[in-house]
Amino acid sequence: MLFGLDGVEVGLIIVFVCLFGGILSGFPVAFAIAGAGVISFGIIAALDSAGLLIHQAIDQSSAAYRDLVNSGIRADTISIFRYPDLPRIGEPVFPSGWEVALDRNVSFVVNRMNERVLAGQSIETLLAVLMFVLMGITLERSKIANDLLTTMARVFGPLPGGLAVSIVVVGAFLAASTGIVGATVVTMGLLALPTMLRNGYSPELSTGVIAASGTLGQIIPPSIVIVLLGTLAGDLYSAAQEARAQTAGCTDALTYLGEPAVVSVGTLFQAALLPGILLALLYALYAFGYALLNPDKAPAVPMGATNAEPITRGEAFTWFLGAPVLIIVGTILLGNLNVVGSQSTVVSAFSDIGESASLRTNVGEECQAAMIELHGQEAWDVAVAQQVVISDAGGVQQSERLTDEEYAAAVEAKIASAAPIGTGTAILLVLLGLIMTTARGIAPSHDARPLLIGGVGIVLALLVDIALVRPTTSAGLYVVLMFIPFILIMYGVIEGVKRCSKNELIRVVFPPLVLIVAVLGSILGGITNPTPAAALGAGGAIMLAAYRKLTDQDRSPKIIIWSTLAIIVCILVGVNFDLRINQDGVSFQSWVAFFVAYAAYLYALFGLLFSCYILFVSGVLTPVVRETAKVTSMVFTILIGSQLLNLVVISFGGEHYIQQFLKSFDNEFTVFLIVMLVLFVLGFVLDFLEIIYIVIPIVGPVIYGGTFDPKWVTIMIAVNLQTSFLTPPFGFALFYLRGVAPKEVTTGHIYRGIIPFVLIQVAGLGLLWTFPGIVTLVPDLIPN
């Protein structure tokens, strides 16, 4: 044994030293990881061939080992950590020789590259990384952050620590828009840091809040970290729970758990929403509290108003709070009273499948005992009783085609139960009404007649919907009936938009906010998966950047505005009309709707291409594409290199050794706490990408193979990895900020400034640990 250490332990040390040395060498990280794998394998193979690396394995032929197995202890739970007194035998770390290990590694590398990089199931999700990177870089180059910082400083500046609070708000906003830490930190460091220092803010608070707020993109969706973690977590959780089920004596995880062992990136986005907001609130509260205790180091700085017309508190309360709350709460109440609801007449031509028992009860004794231990005796008894009732009724009722009479009766019942006002109509009218109430609050001294006409249009639309529109009313007739009310509404809305555009806060925040709502809303609402939503975000970011560029050049952005309206038309027509023209008996209104939607689609495509042209001739598109290619290539190259390093660790038994050590603890919380501490320490020297692709595949089968909710486990890891950007000596956010900070700001200022925020992140982890419902609340509320 070398230095008195087990051969596998020496191999793990060699791998870590090679990896650490490769990162410090100055080579690009992606190539340093792969190089560390090759070099470490060569060193371990040489030492193994020289007979210097001996692994002390349990002697499975010994009487003590056989006695343990005969006593009922499973062989896969016996390890040198749990039973250190068992007889051992010395064997090479490569039992079949390093040549066989090398051959297997090359084969596995090719297979894993094919599965995870080129043609695997996760490749579609990984494409979202490309789109989100493009979206983030485009928004960063469009100078939206400049406008946000200026505007938020005017809003929060008069408060104690207001500039620091505005940095947190902008950081959260940019996190939801871009998700790219480097771009956010550099942008805020260039724009906000000199302003904060000039107004008397301490260098520690200024640098700390900028660095910490910039890292919110790691956790607030759409987060690249969550996309990358999610693709791993799904595979690890599924495989780990299948292994757990088979260990329990069950055939599969669905039988054992009573639910599919699945976790998706979209669900993780839902789970990350509240933790991200929680961290932003903790940052803001710290900045505000620091200002109250140290008013001379974070003074209030009035920086002007964001509204062109002064308004009273009563007007602000009425139009910015009272009227919107009345409209929204009133609509919700009408929904509960079934005045607002679905007017769909779509009925399935088949009967519903009968419900099965809550748990599968046709299992062996060993599986039954494990399921009772997991779910409880009461849940098992309920499932048994359900199965008895189902069996007495002849088994689970199968779906059957309805007769014409049954189908007609189902349609009539659906029509009879339909609400007087359709949900889509109500939501559209609420949104348009909010535009007009906001416009009234912004300019209360202006002529109210256009807005009143719009309000009359909303009332008229509601009356028409109640009196004339039925669930059986065709979409074409609906358009005709609503034509005059919507003309009145749009007259008020157009005037309202003009007035809102004079408010700097709305003018700056509204366009990117719409983009965020469109991207996150489609993911969090379960409408689509992250990849199409990311494509939507990338296209929207390009159009938004082109709009900004045209306005800076005093050129008309009407093409982009009309293209945006064309997209809205596409959505509205697609929702309300049947656009399937490749079937028999297509109606005239469907043909008209199809051509309208197709024309709107072509114009929207033209607007996107026009936006690309504007950015290209302005010199923006080329660096955006180049930077996107660079970042995306780095991610995928690190993915390939990390697979090579992982396989090296697997080849000499390192992965199995680490997993045995973790499994030697009986308490799941202890195991997870150890993993979290290791990840936190590794964050001081490794980037989040290396940790995700090197460490998580090793410890994942253990932490995802227990009873913990996989969403909670993944979000805890994501928040922990966020600290890797802040912890010295290799915190990337610190490097980014050091590169753009003024000369009077020292590295010591930056290091002292981030300490409170690292502690806040640890406190945030403690809150998520104590109250896991913060993570699971949103996914439980939103159906998937």
C-alpha positions in Angstrom: 0.0 0.0 0.0 1.3 3.4 -1.0 1.7 5.8 2.0 -0.5 3.4 4.0 -3.5 4.4 1.9 -5.9 2.1 0.0 -5.1 2.0 -3.7 -8.5 3.4 -4.6 -8.0 6.3 -2.2 -4.6 7.0 -3.8 -6.3 6.9 -7.2 -8.9 9.5 -6.1 -6.2 11.8 -4.8 -4.3 11.5 -8.1 -7.4 12.4 -10.1 -8.2 15.4 -7.9 -4.6 16.7 -8.0 -4.5 16.3 -11.8 -7.8 18.1 -12.1 -6.8 20.9 -9.8 -3.4 21.2 -11.6 -5.1 21.3 -15.0 -7.4 24.1 -13.9 -4.5 26.1 -12.5 -2.4 25.5 -15.7 -4.1 28.2 -17.6 -5.5 25.8 -20.3 -9.2 26.2 -21.1 -11.2 24.3 -18.5 -13.0 22.1 -21.0 -9.6 20.7 -22.2 -8.0 20.7 -18.7 -10.7 18.3 -17.5 -10.2 15.9 -20.3 -6.5 16.2 -20.0 -6.7 15.5 -16.2 -8.6 12.3 -17.0 -6.0 11.1 -19.5 -3.0 12.0 -17.3 -4.5 10.6 -14.1 -5.4 7.3 -15.8 -1.8 7.0 -17.1 -0.3 7.6 -13.6 -2.7 5.2 -11.9 -2.1 2.5 -14.6 1.7 2.9 -14.2 1.5 2.6 -10.4 -0.9 -0.4 -10.7 1.5 -2.1 -13.1 4.3 -1.6 -10.7 2.3 -3.2 -7.9 2.1 -0.1 -5.8 -1.7 0.4 -5.7 -3.4 -2.4 -3.7 -7.1 -2.3 -2.9 -8.1 -3.9 0.3 -11.4 -5.7 -0.7 -13.6 -7.8 1.5 -12.7 -11.5 1.3 -16.0 -13.0 0.1 -14.8 -16.5 0.7 -14.3 -16.0 4.4 -16.6 -17.6 7.0 -17.4 -14.2 8.6 -18.7 -12.8 5.2 -20.8 -16.0 4.6 -22.2 -15.7 8.1 -23.3 -12.1 7.4 -25.0 -13.1 4.2 -26.7 -16.1 5.8 -28.1 -13.9 8.5 -30.2 -12.0 6.0 -28.0 -9.0 5.3 -27.9 -8.2 1.5 -24.5 -8.6 -0.1 -24.7 -5.2 -1.8 -25.0 -3.5 1.6 -21.8 -5.1 3.0 -18.8 -2.7 2.8 -15.5 -2.1 4.5 -17.0 1.1 6.0 -19.9 -0.6 7.6 -18.1 -3.8 8.6 -14.4 -2.8 9.1 -13.5 -6.1 10.9 -14.3 -8.4 8.0 -11.2 -10.3 6.6 -9.8 -8.6 3.5 -7.7 -9.5 0.6 -5.4 -7.3 -1.5 -6.0 -6.9 -5.2 -5.0 -4.5 -7.9 -7.2 -1.5 -8.6 -7.5 -2.8 -12.1 -8.4 -6.5 -11.5 -8.3 -7.3 -15.2 -5.4 -5.0 -16.0 -5.3 -1.4 -17.2 -5.5 -2.5 -20.8 -9.0 -3.9 -20.4 -10.0 -0.8 -18.4 -8.7 1.4 -21.2 -10.6 -0.5 -23.8 -13.8 -0.3 -21.7 -13.3 3.4 -21.1 -12.9 4.2 -24.9 -16.1 2.2 -25.6 -18.0 3.9 -22.8 -16.8 7.4 -23.9 -18.2 6.8 -27.4 -21.5 5.4 -26.0 -21.9 8.2 -23.5 -21.1 10.9 -26.0 -23.7 9.4 -28.3 -26.3 9.2 -25.4 -25.7 12.6 -23.8 -24.2 14.8 -26.4 -25.1 13.7 -29.9 -28.3 11.7 -30.1 -29.5 10.9 -26.6 -32.9 11.6 -25.0 -31.5 14.7 -23.1 -30.1 16.4 -26.2 -33.4 18.2 -26.9 -33.3 19.6 -23.4 -29.7 20.6 -23.7 -30.6 22.6 -26.9 -32.4 24.9 -24.5 -28.9 25.9 -23.2 -28.0 27.3 -26.6 -31.3 29.3 -26.9 -31.1 30.7 -23.4 -27.5 31.7 -23.9 -28.5 33.5 -27.1 -31.4 35.2 -25.4 -29.2 36.3 -22.5 -26.3 37.7 -24.6 -28.7 39.5 -27.0 -30.5 41.2 -24.1 -27.2 42.1 -22.5 -25.9 43.7 -25.7 -29.2 45.6 -26.2 -28.4 47.8 -23.2 -31.7 46.9 -21.5 -29.7 46.5 -18.2 -28.6 50.2 -18.6 -32.2 51.3 -18.7 -33.3 49.0 -15.8 -30.5 50.2 -13.5 -31.3 53.9 -14.2 -35.0 53.4 -13.7 -34.8 51.3 -10.6 -32.3 53.7 -9.0 -34.9 56.4 -9.4 -37.6 54.2 -7.9 -35.7 52.9 -4.9 -33.0 55.6 -4.5 -34.9 57.7 -1.9 -35.0 54.7 0.5 -32.1 54.0 2.9 -29.8 51.7 0.9 -32.1 52.2 -2.1 -29.3 51.9 -4.7 -28.3 48.5 -3.2 -31.9 47.4 -3.2 -32.3 48.5 -6.9 -29.2 46.4 -7.7 -31.0 43.4 -6.2 -34.2 44.1 -8.2 -32.3 44.5 -11.4 -30.2 41.4 -10.7 -33.4 39.3 -10.2 -34.9 40.9 -13.4 -31.8 40.1 -15.5 -31.7 36.6 -14.0 -35.2 35.9 -15.3 -34.2 37.5 -18.6 -30.7 36.1 -19.2 -29.5 33.6 -16.6 -25.9 34.5 -17.5 -23.8 35.5 -14.5 -20.9 37.0 -16.2 -22.9 39.4 -18.4 -25.0 40.5 -15.4 -22.1 41.2 -13.0 -20.0 43.0 -15.6 -22.9 45.2 -16.7 -23.9 46.2 -13.2 -20.2 46.6 -12.2 -19.6 49.0 -15.1 -22.8 51.0 -14.6 -23.8 50.9 -11.0 -20.6 50.6 -9.0 -19.2 54.1 -9.9 -22.6 55.6 -9.1 -22.8 53.9 -5.7 -19.3 54.9 -4.8 -19.9 58.5 -5.9 -22.9 58.7 -3.7 -21.1 57.6 -0.5 -21.8 53.8 -0.5 -19.2 51.6 1.1 -17.0 49.6 -1.4 -17.8 46.4 0.6 -21.6 46.7 0.3 -21.4 47.9 -3.3 -19.2 45.1 -4.6 -21.0 42.5 -2.4 -24.5 43.3 -3.6 -23.4 43.5 -7.3 -21.6 40.1 -7.2 -24.4 38.4 -5.2 -27.2 39.8 -7.3 -25.4 38.8 -10.5 -25.4 35.1 -9.3 -29.2 35.0 -9.0 -29.3 33.8 -12.6 -28.0 30.5 -11.3 -31.3 29.8 -9.5 -34.1 32.0 -10.9 -35.5 30.4 -14.0 -34.7 30.2 -16.8 -31.4 29.0 -15.3 -28.8 27.2 -17.3 -27.7 25.5 -14.1 -31.1 24.0 -13.7 -31.3 22.9 -17.3 -27.9 21.1 -17.0 -28.8 19.7 -13.5 -32.2 18.6 -14.7 -31.0 16.5 -17.5 -28.7 14.6 -15.0 -31.3 14.5 -12.2 -33.9 12.9 -14.4 -31.7 10.0 -15.4 -30.1 9.6 -11.9 -33.5 9.7 -10.1 -35.1 7.2 -12.4 -32.2 4.7 -12.3 -31.7 5.1 -8.5 -35.4 4.5 -7.8 -35.5 1.5 -10.0 -32.5 0.1 -8.1 -34.2 0.9 -4.8 -37.4 -0.8 -5.9 -35.5 -4.0 -6.9 -33.6 -4.0 -3.6 -37.0 -3.8 -1.9 -38.1 -6.9 -3.9 -40.4 -5.1 -6.3 -40.4 -5.3 -10.1 -40.1 -1.6 -10.8 -40.2 1.9 -9.3 -43.8 2.5 -10.4 -45.0 -0.5 -8.4 -42.9 0.4 -5.3 -43.5 4.2 -5.3 -47.0 4.2 -6.6 -46.0 7.0 -9.1 -43.6 7.3 -11.9 -39.9 8.0 -11.0 -39.7 11.1 -13.2 -38.4 14.6 -12.7 -38.3 17.1 -15.6 -36.6 20.4 -16.2 -39.9 22.2 -16.4 -40.9 20.9 -13.0 -37.5 22.0 -11.6 -38.1 25.5 -13.0 -41.4 25.6 -11.1 -39.6 24.4 -7.9 -36.8 27.0 -8.3 -39.1 30.0 -8.5 -39.8 30.6 -4.8 -36.2 29.8 -3.7 -34.9 32.3 -6.2 -37.3 35.0 -5.0 -36.5 34.2 -1.4 -32.8 34.7 -2.0 -33.5 38.1 -3.7 -35.6 39.2 -0.8 -32.9 38.2 1.7 -30.3 40.2 -0.3 -32.6 43.2 -0.3 -33.5 42.9 3.4 -29.8 42.8 4.2 -29.0 45.9 2.1 -32.0 47.7 3.8 -30.9 46.6 7.3 -27.3 47.6 6.6 -28.4 51.0 5.6 -30.5 51.5 8.7 -27.5 50.5 10.9 -24.9 52.4 8.8 -26.7 55.4 7.2 -23.5 57.1 6.3 -22.3 54.0 4.3 -25.6 53.5 2.3 -27.4 56.9 2.2 -30.7 57.6 0.5 -30.1 59.2 -2.9 -33.1 60.8 -4.7 -32.5 60.5 -8.4 -35.6 62.0 -9.9 -39.1 60.7 -10.8 -40.0 58.1 -13.4 -43.4 59.7 -14.2 -43.8 62.8 -16.3 -46.8 64.0 -14.3 -47.0 64.2 -10.5 -49.9 62.3 -8.9 -51.4 62.3 -5.5 -51.3 59.3 -3.1 -55.1 58.9 -3.4 -54.8 58.7 -7.2 -52.0 56.3 -7.0 -53.9 54.1 -4.6 -57.1 54.1 -6.6 -55.6 53.4 -10.1 -52.5 51.4 -9.3 -53.9 49.2 -6.5 -57.6 49.6 -5.9 -58.9 49.3 -9.4 -56.6 46.4 -10.5 -57.4 44.4 -7.3 -61.1 45.0 -7.8 -60.9 43.7 -11.4 -58.8 40.7 -10.6 -60.5 39.6 -7.4 -63.9 40.2 -9.1 -63.0 38.0 -12.0 -61.8 35.2 -9.6 -65.0 35.4 -7.6 -67.1 35.2 -10.8 -65.0 32.2 -11.7 -65.9 30.5 -8.4 -69.5 31.3 -9.1 -69.2 29.7 -12.6 -70.1 33.0 -14.2 -66.6 32.9 -15.8 -65.4 29.5 -17.0 -64.9 27.1 -19.8 -67.3 27.2 -22.8 -65.7 24.3 -24.6 -68.1 21.7 -26.1 -65.3 19.2 -26.9 -66.3 15.7 -25.6 -64.3 12.5 -26.0 -65.9 9.9 -28.2 -64.7 7.3 -25.7 -65.8 6.6 -22.1 -63.3 7.3 -19.3 -61.0 4.5 -18.1 -62.0 3.3 -14.7 -59.8 4.2 -11.8 -57.3 1.7 -10.6 -56.2 1.2 -7.0 -53.9 3.8 -5.4 -51.2 1.2 -5.1 -50.5 -2.1 -6.9 -51.4 -4.9 -4.5 -50.5 -7.9 -6.7 -46.9 -8.1 -5.4 -44.7 -10.6 -3.5 -44.4 -10.7 0.2 -41.1 -9.0 0.3 -42.3 -6.1 -1.9 -45.5 -5.9 0.1 -43.6 -5.5 3.4 -41.4 -2.8 1.8 -44.4 -0.9 0.4 -46.2 -1.0 3.8 -43.0 0.4 5.4 -42.8 3.2 2.8 -46.5 4.2 2.5 -47.9 3.0 5.8 -50.3 0.2 6.7 -53.4 2.5 6.3 -52.5 3.4 2.7 -51.9 -0.3 1.9 -55.3 -1.3 3.4 -57.0 1.4 1.4 -55.4 0.2 -1.8 -56.4 -3.4 -1.0 -60.0 -2.4 -0.4 -60.0 -0.4 -3.6 -58.7 -3.5 -5.5 -61.4 -5.7 -3.9 -64.1 -3.3 -5.2 -62.5 -3.2 -8.6 -62.2 -7.0 -8.8 -65.8 -7.5 -7.7 -66.9 -5.1 -10.5 -65.1 -7.2 -13.1 -61.8 -5.4 -13.1 -60.7 -1.9 -14.2 -63.3 -0.5 -16.6 -61.8 -0.2 -20.1 -62.5 2.7 -22.4 -65.3 2.1 -25.0 -66.6 4.1 -27.9 -69.8 6.0 -27.1 -72.9 5.4 -29.1 -74.4 8.4 -31.0 -77.0 8.9 -28.3 -74.5 8.8 -25.5 -72.2 11.2 -27.3 -75.1 13.7 -28.0 -76.1 13.5 -24.3 -72.6 14.2 -23.2 -72.4 17.2 -25.5 -75.7 18.5 -24.2 -74.5 18.1 -20.6 -71.3 20.0 -21.4 -73.3 22.8 -23.0 -75.7 23.0 -20.1 -72.9 23.3 -17.6 -70.9 26.0 -19.6 -70.3 29.3 -17.9 -72.0 32.5 -19.4 -68.6 34.2 -20.0 -65.7 32.3 -21.5 -62.4 32.1 -19.6 -60.4 33.4 -22.7 -62.7 36.4 -23.1 -62.5 37.2 -19.4 -58.7 37.1 -19.3 -58.3 39.2 -22.4 -60.7 41.8 -21.1 -58.9 41.9 -17.7 -55.6 42.5 -19.3 -57.0 45.3 -21.5 -58.8 46.8 -18.6 -55.6 46.9 -16.5 -53.8 48.8 -19.3 -56.5 51.5 -19.2 -56.6 51.7 -15.4 -52.8 52.0 -15.3 -52.9 54.7 -18.0 -55.5 56.7 -15.9 -53.2 56.5 -12.9 -50.2 57.7 -14.9 -51.9 60.8 -16.3 -55.0 61.6 -14.2 -55.2 65.2 -15.5 -55.6 64.1 -19.1 -58.9 63.7 -20.9 -60.6 60.6 -19.5 -63.1 60.2 -22.4 -61.0 57.8 -24.5 -60.5 55.5 -21.5 -64.2 55.7 -20.6 -65.0 54.7 -24.2 -62.7 51.7 -23.7 -64.4 50.9 -20.5 -67.8 51.0 -22.1 -66.5 48.6 -24.8 -65.5 46.2 -22.0 -69.0 46.3 -20.4 -70.6 45.9 -23.9 -68.3 42.9 -24.7 -69.4 41.3 -21.4 -73.1 41.9 -22.2 -72.7 40.5 -25.7 -70.9 37.4 -24.4 -73.6 36.8 -21.8 -76.6 37.5 -24.1 -75.6 36.4 -27.6 -72.6 34.1 -27.4 -73.3 30.5 -26.7 -70.9 27.5 -26.3 -72.1 26.4 -29.8 -71.5 29.8 -31.4 -68.9 29.5 -34.2 -65.6 31.4 -33.9 -66.5 33.4 -37.0 -69.9 34.6 -35.6 -68.1 35.4 -32.3 -65.7 37.7 -34.1 -68.7 39.5 -35.8 -70.6 39.9 -32.6 -67.5 41.3 -30.7 -66.4 43.5 -33.5 -68.0 46.8 -32.3 -67.1 46.2 -28.6 -63.5 45.5 -29.4 -63.3 48.6 -31.7 -64.3 50.7 -28.6 -61.9 48.8 -26.4 -59.0 49.2 -28.7 -59.7 52.9 -29.0 -59.2 53.2 -25.2 -56.3 50.8 -25.1 -54.3 52.6 -27.9 -54.7 55.9 -25.9 -53.7 54.0 -22.7 -50.6 52.6 -24.3 -49.6 56.1 -25.5 -49.9 57.5 -22.0 -48.1 54.5 -20.4 -45.2 55.0 -22.8 -44.6 58.4 -21.1 -43.8 56.6 -17.8 -40.2 55.6 -17.7 -40.7 52.7 -15.4 -43.3 51.1 -17.6 -41.5 51.9 -20.8 -38.3 50.2 -19.6 -39.8 47.3 -17.6 -42.8 46.3 -19.7 -41.0 44.9 -22.9 -38.6 42.6 -21.2 -41.3 41.7 -18.6 -43.6 40.5 -21.5 -40.7 38.4 -22.8 -40.1 36.9 -19.3 -43.8 36.1 -18.8 -44.0 34.5 -22.3 -41.0 32.3 -21.7 -41.5 31.4 -18.1 -45.3 31.3 -18.3 -45.2 28.7 -21.1 -42.8 26.6 -19.0 -44.3 27.0 -15.5 -47.8 26.7 -16.8 -47.0 23.4 -18.4 -47.9 24.7 -21.9 -44.6 23.6 -23.4 -41.1 22.3 -22.5 -38.1 24.5 -22.0 -36.6 24.0 -25.5 -39.5 25.7 -27.5 -39.9 28.3 -24.8 -36.1 29.1 -25.0 -36.5 29.4 -28.8 -39.4 31.9 -28.2 -37.2 33.8 -25.8 -34.3 34.0 -28.2 -36.5 35.3 -31.0 -38.2 37.8 -28.7 -34.8 39.0 -27.5 -33.6 39.6 -31.0 -36.7 41.6 -31.9 -36.4 43.5 -28.6 -32.8 44.4 -29.2 -33.6 45.5 -32.8 -36.4 47.7 -31.4 -34.0 49.3 -29.0 -31.4 49.8 -31.8 -33.9 51.5 -34.1 -35.1 53.9 -31.4 -31.5 54.8 -30.6 -31.0 55.6 -34.3 -34.2 57.7 -34.4 -35.7 55.2 -37.0 -39.2 53.9 -36.9 -39.6 50.5 -35.2 -43.1 50.0 -36.7 -42.1 46.8 -38.5 -41.2 45.2 -35.2 -44.3 46.5 -33.4 -46.5 45.1 -36.2 -44.6 41.8 -36.1 -45.3 41.5 -32.4 -49.0 42.2 -33.1 -48.8 39.5 -35.8 -47.6 37.0 -33.3 -50.5 37.9 -31.0 -52.9 37.5 -33.9 -51.4 34.1 -34.7 -52.0 33.0 -31.1 -55.6 34.3 -30.9 -56.6 32.8 -34.2 -55.0 29.5 -33.3 -56.8 29.3 -30.0 -60.2 30.2 -31.4 -60.3 28.6 -34.8 -59.7 25.1 -36.2 -56.8 25.5 -38.5 -56.6 21.9 -39.7 -57.3 22.3 -43.4 -56.0 18.8 -44.4 -59.3 17.2 -43.4 -62.6 16.7 -45.2 -65.4 19.3 -44.9 -63.3 22.4 -43.9 -65.6 25.4 -43.3 -65.3 28.8 -45.0 -64.4 30.5 -41.6 -61.6 27.9 -41.1 -60.1 28.7 -44.5 -60.3 32.5 -43.7 -58.8 31.9 -40.3 -56.0 29.8 -41.8 -55.0 32.4 -44.3 -55.2 35.2 -41.7 -53.0 33.1 -39.3 -50.6 32.2 -42.2 -50.3 35.8 -43.3 -49.6 36.9 -39.7 -47.0 34.1 -39.4 -45.2 35.2 -42.5 -45.2 38.8 -41.4 -43.9 37.8 -37.9 -41.1 35.8 -39.7 -40.3 38.8 -41.8 -40.1 40.9 -38.6 -37.7 38.5 -37.1 -35.5 38.4 -40.2 -35.6 42.2 -40.4 -34.5 42.4 -36.7 -31.6 40.1 -37.5 -30.7 42.4 -40.4 -30.8 45.5 -38.2 -28.6 43.9 -35.6 -26.2 42.6 -38.3 -25.7 46.0 -39.9 -25.4 47.6 -36.5 -22.5 45.2 -35.6 -24.4 43.5 -32.8 -25.5 40.2 -34.3 -22.0 38.9 -35.2 -20.5 39.2 -31.7 -23.7 37.8 -30.2 -23.6 34.7 -32.4 -19.9 34.4 -31.8 -20.2 34.6 -28.0 -23.2 32.2 -28.0 -21.2 29.7 -30.0 -18.2 30.1 -27.6 -20.3 29.6 -24.4 -22.3 26.7 -25.8 -19.2 25.0 -27.2 -17.6 25.4 -23.8 -20.5 23.7 -22.0 -20.7 20.8 -24.4 -16.9 20.3 -24.4 -16.9 20.3 -20.6 -19.7 17.7 -20.8 -17.5 15.5 -23.0 -14.4 16.0 -20.9 -16.2 15.3 -17.7 -17.6 12.0 -19.1 -13.9 11.0 -19.7 -12.9 11.9 -16.2 -15.9 10.2 -14.7 -15.1 7.0 -16.6 -11.5 7.1 -15.3 -12.9 7.3 -11.7 -15.3 4.4 -12.4 -12.5 2.2 -14.0 -10.4 1.9 -10.9 -13.4 1.6 -8.5 -13.5 5.2 -7.3 -17.2 5.8 -7.8 -18.1 2.5 -6.1 -15.8 3.3 -3.2 -17.4 6.8 -2.6 -20.9 5.4 -2.9 -20.1 2.7 -0.4 -18.8 5.3 2.0 -22.0 7.3 1.7 -24.2 4.3 2.1 -22.4 3.3 5.3 -24.4 6.0 7.1 -27.9 4.9 8.2 -29.3 8.4 8.3 -30.3 10.0 4.9 -30.0 13.5 6.3 -26.4 12.8 7.3 -25.5 11.5 3.9 -27.1 14.5 2.2 -25.5 16.9 4.6 -22.0 15.4 3.9 -22.7 15.8 0.1 -23.8 19.4 0.5 -20.7 20.2 2.6 -18.4 18.6 0.0 -20.1 20.6 -2.8 -19.8 23.8 -0.8 -16.0 23.2 -0.2 -15.5 22.2 -3.9 -17.2 25.5 -4.9 -14.1 27.3 -3.6 -11.9 25.7 -6.3 -14.2 24.4 -9.0 -16.8 26.0 -11.3 -20.4 24.8 -11.2 -20.0 23.0 -14.5 -17.2 20.8 -13.3 -19.2 20.0 -10.1 -22.3 19.2 -12.1 -20.6 16.9 -14.6 -17.9 15.3 -12.4 -19.3 15.1 -8.8 -23.1 14.8 -9.2 -22.9 11.6 -11.4 -20.8 10.0 -8.6 -23.0 10.9 -5.6 -26.3 11.1 -7.5 -27.2 7.4 -7.2 -27.0 7.7 -3.4 -28.8 11.0 -2.8 -31.4 10.4 -5.4 -32.0 6.8 -4.3 -33.6 7.6 -1.0 -36.9 9.0 0.2 -36.1 12.7 -0.5 -38.2 14.6 -3.1 -35.9 14.9 -6.2 -37.1 18.4 -6.8 -35.9 19.4 -3.3 -32.6 17.7 -3.7 -31.9 19.3 -7.1 -32.8 22.8 -6.0 -30.7 22.5 -2.8 -27.8 21.5 -5.0 -28.4 24.4 -7.3 -28.5 27.0 -4.5 -25.3 25.4 -3.1 -23.6 25.7 -6.5 -24.6 29.3 -6.6 -22.0 30.0 -3.9 -19.3 28.7 -6.2 -19.5 32.0 -8.0 -18.9 34.0 -4.8 -16.4 32.0 -2.8 -12.7 32.9 -3.2 -10.2 32.1 -4.5 -11.9 31.0 -7.8 -15.3 32.7 -7.5 -16.0 33.8 -11.1 -18.3 36.6 -10.1 -15.3 38.1 -8.1 -13.1 37.9 -11.2 -15.7 39.5 -13.4 -16.2 42.3 -10.9 -12.5 42.8 -10.3 -12.0 43.3 -14.0 -14.4 46.2 -14.3 -14.1 47.8 -10.8 -12.4 51.2 -10.4 -8.8 51.4 -9.1 -9.9 52.5 -5.6 -11.8 49.3 -5.1 -9.4 46.6 -4.0 -9.6 42.9 -4.0 -9.9 43.0 -0.2 -13.0 45.2 -0.5 -14.6 42.6 -2.9 -13.7 39.6 -0.6 -15.0 41.3 2.5 -18.1 42.5 0.6 -19.2 39.0 -0.4 -18.8 37.3 3.0 -22.3 38.5 4.3 -24.0 37.3 1.1 -22.3 33.9 1.2 -23.7 33.6 4.8 -27.1 34.7 3.5 -27.0 31.9 0.9 -26.1 29.4 3.7 -29.0 30.8 5.7 -31.2 30.4 2.6 -30.1 26.7 2.4 -31.0 26.4 6.0 -34.5 27.7 5.3 -35.0 25.4 2.4 -33.7 22.5 4.6 -36.1 23.4 7.4 -39.1 24.3 5.2 -38.9 22.0 2.0 -42.4 23.2 1.2 -40.8 26.4 -0.2 -39.5 24.2 -3.1 -42.5 21.9 -3.6 -45.3 24.5 -3.2 -45.4 25.8 -6.8 -45.0 22.3 -8.5 -47.8 21.0 -6.3 -50.1 23.9 -7.3 -49.4 23.8 -11.0 -50.5 20.5 -12.8 -47.8 18.9 -14.9 
